[in-house]
Amino acid sequence: MKKLLFIFIVLLSFQWAAQAVPSDSTKAPYQFTYSESIILGIVEGLTEFLPVSSTGHLELTSYWLQMDSKDAKDAVDSFNIVIQGAAILAIIGLYRKRVGEMWNGVFHAASSGRKLLINLIISFCPAAFVGLLFHHAIKEKLFNPTAIAGALIVGGVLMIVLEWHHRRKHGISGLEISQMSWRIALIIGIAQIASLWPGTSRSMTTILGALLAGLSLSAAAEYSFLLALPTIIAATLYELAKSYKEVFHHASPGVFTVGMIVSAIVAALAVKGFVRYLQRGGLSPFGWYRIIVGVVVLWLIS
């Protein structure tokens, strides 16, 4: 709890510092309300670690909330950076033992966490490199309801087909995280590149990549959650460093705090529920959900 409060205080101090700097624009920036903060916090927490695309759902939610003006879209993008960073606290809390092992691995080569830490770095690098190269092009061309809906549908079909193939070949068994090689980590990292297309889902691509590489379904999900740590933290810090003044001009300290707390709590509940459900229900229901949402979105905007 003390660590959680410390992170909130640091983030809010950035906000107050940014608000103390006069804006270059004479027009008042779009300001979030508490209700918008709660809704987006719930959507982010619920979808960040499920294979349904948090970015796609946040974009569609902001469209539904009629936050589609240029200023409002910039505000949503900024707000999402902060609540996405808050959602990662759920993984740190739920997998604190794994995180502790990796921390020990930084200082002790014989630690069981050293191999896991190296594998996560290998998996992180491909998407990070491609994302830096094509960040602006992706943001300009692919952040729209049609592109997101298409990614949801294609991803849903892939989930259904690849899970069927994995169960037919391996059942529910497979390699565990401790049995992973650097080659498997690289395969998962290459698969994560596809998540740069909004609506595809970082969680979906990494889980499917892990299944194709031979991991069990439960191990694939856990590794996907752990890979979110460097991926989301790096993305959040990159956006904050690039435009922290703009990020914190769109909400009061109270509104930001509410969104962060909601996002972290809902994310923790979503991850626990998802892990319990996987062994019984598998990935296919999430695939069908993606297809239905994508079709509905295309129908509504046609």
N, C-alpha and C positions, 0 to 999 in steps of 0.2 A: 504493500500500500504506500509506503514511504517513497519507493522508487517511482510509482505511478504518479504521485503528487508532484515529485520533483520534475518529471518530464512535462507535466501539464504547466508547471510554473515557468519552465524554460521556454516552451512554445508561446505562452502568453506574453512573456517578456519581449520576445521578438515582435509580437503584435503591437504592444505599447510603444516600442521603439520605432516601428514603422509608421505608426499613426502620428508620432511626434514630428515626422519629416513631412513638410508641405507637399501636397500632390502637385504634379506638373499640369494636371487638368483642372479647368475651372468648373467642370461638371462634377457634381457629387457622385461617387461610385455607387453601384448597386449594393444595397444592404440586405443581408439575410434576416429573416424573421426566425423566431424560436420554432415555429411549426415547420418551416422549411428545413431548419437545422436538424430537427428530430427525424423528419421523414428521410432525409438524405443519410443521416447517421444509421438509421435502421436498414436502409437498402444497402449501404456500404458494408455494414457488419454482417448482414445476412448473406451477401453474395461474394465477398472478397475471397473466401477460401473454398467456396463451392464451385463446381465446374460449370457455371452458368454465365460468367462474365460480369464482374462488378462494374467495369467501365461502361459496358453496354447498358446495364440496368440503370446506372446513374445518369447516363445521357438520356435514356428514354424517360426516366422519372422527371428530369428537369424539363424535358419537352412537354410531358403531361402537366407539369406545374406552370407551363407557359413561360418558362424562363429561357426563351429562345432568342432574345435580342442579343446583340454583340456584347454589350456590357454585362448582361446577366450570364451569358455563356462564359465570359472571362471569370466572373465571380464564382460560378459553379466549378470551373476547372481549378481555381485557387482553393476553394473550400474543400474540394475532394482530396487535394494534396495533404491537408492537415488531418482529416478524419481517416484517410487511408493509413497514415502513420500511426494514428491511435489504435487502429484495428490490429496492428502487428503486436501490440502489447498482449493480446489474447494468446498468441502463439508462444510468446516468451513465458507467460504464466503457465500455460497448459503443458509445455514441453521444457520446463525449467531444468529437468534432469539432463536432457540432451544438450541443452544450451550450456549447462555447467560443464559437461564433458568436453564440449568443443572449446570452451574457455580454457580448461586445463590443457587441452591439446596445443594451444598457442605457446605455452611455456614448457610442456613436457612431451618429448617425442614419443615416449612409450604410452602416453595416454590413449585410451580407447576413442577419444574424440578427435584425435589428430587426423585419422583417415577420413572421418565424416566431414570434417572442416575442409580438407583438401578437395574432396568430391563436390562439396557445395560450391566452392570457388570455381572449379572447372565447369559446373553446370550453369553458374551465373554468367560467365564471361561471354558466350556467344550472343545472347539476346542483348546484353549491355552494349557490346560493340556495335551491333546492327542498329540498336535503338538510338545511339548517339549519332550515327551517320544519317539516319532517315527520320529523326524525330519531327522535324518541321513538316516534311512531306506527308507523314502519317497524319499529323494533326490537321493539316489543310484538306486532305483528300478523303479521309476515311471516317472522320467523326461526324457521321450523319445517319439518320434512321435507316436508310436503305442499305448502306454498307454493313451496319450493325446487324440488321435483320438477316441478311444473307449469311453473315458469319455464324449467327446463332443456329440457323438451319443446317448449314454444312457441318458445323461442329457437332450438332445433335446426331446427325446420321453417322458420323465417324465414331462417336461414343458407342452407339448401339452395335455397329458392325465390329469394332475392335474389341469390345468387351465380350461379345459372342465368340469371337475367334480365340480370345485368351482363355475363356472358360472351357471351350471345346478342347484346347490343347493342354492347359495346365490345371483346370478346375479352379479352386480358390488358392492353390498352393503357388509357390514361386520363391525367388530369392528374397532374403531379408536385407535390411539396410547394411548390416555388418558384412554381408557377402558381396557388396557392390565393388566393382573395379572402376578405375578411372575411365575406361572406355564406356561403361554404362552411364557414368555421370555425364560424359560428353554427349552421348545420344540424347539424354534428357535435356541437356542444355541446348542442343540444336533444335529439339522439338519445341522448346520454349520460345524460339524466335517467332513462331506462328502467332503467339499471343500478342504481338505488337499490333496486329489487326484488331481494332476495337470490336468487341462482341465475341471474340474467339475464346478468351478465358485463359489466363496464366495457369490456373489450377487444372483445367481440362487438358491443356497441351502437355504439362509435366506429368500428370497421372497417366495419360495415354502413352507418352514416351517411355515411362517407367514400365508399363505393362508390356510394351513391345520389346523392351530390353530384358524381360524375364522376371521382374519383381512381382511379388504377390500383391493383391489388391490393397490390403491393409498397409503394406510397406510402401507402395506407390503413393498412397494418400499421405502418409506421415512424411515421406521425403518431400512431397510437394509443399506441405505446410512449412517444413524447415527451410526449403529453398526460397520461400516468401520472405524470410528474414533479410538476407542480403539484397534481394531484388527490390523489395518495397522500401527498405531503408535507404538504399542508394538512390532510388527514384525520388523519394521525398526530399532527401538532402540536396539533390541536384536542382529540383524545382525551387526549393527555398533559397538556395544560394543564388540562383539566376534571377529570381523576382520576388524576394521576400517582402519588399515594400508593398507590391500589388496584392500579394496573397492575403495580408492582414488588414487591407483597407475595406473589406467587404462584410465584416461582422464585428460586433462588440465582443469584449472578452467573455461575457456570459453566454452569448450565442455559440461561440467557438467551443467553450468548455462543455456545454450541453451536447453538442454534436460529437465531440471526442469521446465523452463518457458513454453515450448511447452506442456509438460505433464499437468501442472496445467490449462492452458487455454483450451486445448482440452477437459479435464475432465469436466470443468464447462459447456461447450457447450453441451457435450454428456448427462450430467445429466438433463439439462433443456429440451433438445429435447426428452429424454426418458420419462420424467414425462408427457410431453404434449401428447406423442404418446400413452401411456398406455391405457388411457380411451377409445380411438378410436380403436386401433389395438390389444391391449392385448399382451400376452406373446408368443402366438403361432408362429408368424413370426420369433421370435428369436430362438424358438425351431427348426423350419425348417432350419434356417440358420446354427445352430449347426450341424444338421444331414448332411447337404450338405457338410460343411467344413470337418467334420470327414470322410465322405465317400471319398471325393477327396484326403485327406491326405493318407488314407489307399491305395487308387489306385496308388498314386504317389510313395509310398515307397515299393509297392509290387513287 
